[in-house]
Amino acid sequence: MRSGRTLLLAVDGLAPEDAAPLREAARVPATAGELTVRPGGPSEPAPALASVLTGTTVARTRVASEMPFLPGAPGVVSAWYASALTAPTLLDAAEGEGAVTAALQWPATAGAGVSLCLPLVEDVRHYQNRWEMAESTSSPRMVAEHLAPRREAGVQLSQVPPDALVAEIAAEVLTRSPVGLAAVRLTGLARARREDGIGSPAVRRALADLLDAVAQIAAAFGAGPDDRTVLVPGRPLVPTVLLVHPNTALAARGLIRTDGPRLASFRALVWPDGPRGALHVRREEGEAVRRLALDVLGELAEHHHLTLREVDDGVGATGQTDVIAVLEGAPGTVVGLSPTNRPLVDGDDPYYAGPRAVTDPSAVSTALLAGPGLPTSPVEGSWADLGATLAAALDLPLPAATGRALRSPAPA
């Protein structure tokens, strides 16, 4: 691993007009390179950030959505846990070369071999309270040095905004420990935009809080000439204009069985990822079930002006299912999971009104890269390319990477 430290800072839910104040708060120099991530690939934060850490696509990381597709399966893993990943990460590689690493609120890190890990898992069904959840999923060093003192002081995790806790602990970590690679994610702005709407007063407060958190982290990091700062904004959000529940239509045709409002079993099921939904069919089902599911969703797509795209590369998407099609809506569409809800109509849906904003998969996103070995001029690539670029800049092995390391164009 090359000398110098690296801060990988991800910020969910940014709008284009937030870029300038964020750049100033993060202390990103004017000489930083820009990576434009065009439409395509994952649009939701968890799969995108998993691709960044592994340098490969969601098909290989197996973190394909915010919620992993394992409905009702025993021992279900989520995108919070490192066991969800099927590819090694930059954090693994750095630890393997003796570096101290940190991961705070970063997906697919709980249970990883990260020196200072604070995943902030949201999995309340499996833990008695938030302190048990935090201490059970964080690394022993994180618990001993940063969580235990707070618990002893009487801090109530349910009353502390996650980003405030992350920024505070990140600042401690970066000032107390010789961290070679730190991956820090802030989610509060996206949460406010999804829950309260794009331009609400809550969003304005969340943006101010975000800038304060970023400034706190950047000041603690104190980037020098040998250090690298990578600022990764997710795709912007747009107001929700349509909420569709394709599983309601599949349930009406006998392809899903419900237990009250819950999913009991299925032969075909749409698993949502923001404005998209993947049509999973159990592998043992024959052509008749597959064709029926496509016909049902075809009618739904026509009614709501959606796109139903059949795919032939989804064989073995999970241990039990194949993906045979993807349902896609225009920006502002939300695909729901529940098989007992109905499509949004004028006024509030009596079952579920849905988020007020959703990721726009058709939008571009621009990451900023500063420091040795990183591009100094505009380049284009994917989230996986960013991971491969970081691996090359740090001289770290990333054996599962399928992305290409990006470099500044040679002078003409």
FENZIRA-V318024 format. One line per field, one symbol per residue. ss: DSSP state (h for helix, s for strand, l for the rest). psi: psi as a letter, one per 30 degrees, with the letter a starting at -180 (. if undefined). burial: 1 if it has 9 or more other ideal C-beta (glycine too) atoms within 8 Angstrom, else 0. Layout:
ss->???
psi->???
burial->???
This chain:
ss->lllllssssssllllhhhhhhhhhhlllllllssssslllllllhhhhhhhhhhlllhhhhlllllllllllllllllllshhhlllllhhhhhhhlllssssslllllslllllssslllllhhhlllhhhhhhhhllhhhhhhhhhhhhhllllhhhllhhhhhhhhhhhhhhhllsssssssslhhhhhhhhhllllhhhhhhhhhhhhhhhhhhhhhllllllsssssslllsssllssslhhhhhhhlllssssllssssslssssssllsssssssllllhhhhhhhhhhhhhhhhhhllssssllllllllllssssssssllllssslllllllllllllllllllllssslllllssssssllllllllssslhhhhhhhhhhhhllllllllllllllllll
psi->kllllkjjjkjkgkleffeeeeeeefhklfgklkjjjlllakfleeeefeeeffgllffffgiflekkjhkgkkhkllffkfffkgklleeeeeefgglklkjkgklhfkglhkejkifhkihffgleleeeeeefflleeeeefeeeeeeffgkjefgkkeeeeeeeeeeeefffkikekkjkkkfeeeeeeeeflegleeeeeeeeeeeeeeeeeeeeeikafflkkjjjkaklllkkfkkkiffeeeefggfkklibflkellekkkklibglkkjkkkffkaeeeeeeeeeefeeeeeeghlkjjklgggkgeafflkkflkkkllkfkkklekgflllkakakkfejfllfllkjffllkjkkkklkflkglklkaleeeeeeeeeeefhkkifgkflkkklkkkk.
burial->1001111111111100011001101111000111111000111111111111111111011111111110000000011111011010111111100011111111111101011111111010001001011110111001101111001000001001011111111111110010111111111111111101110101111110111111111111101000111111111111010111111111100011010000100111111111111111110010001101110111111001010100100100100011111111111111111111101000001000010111111010111111100110001011111111111111010101111011000000
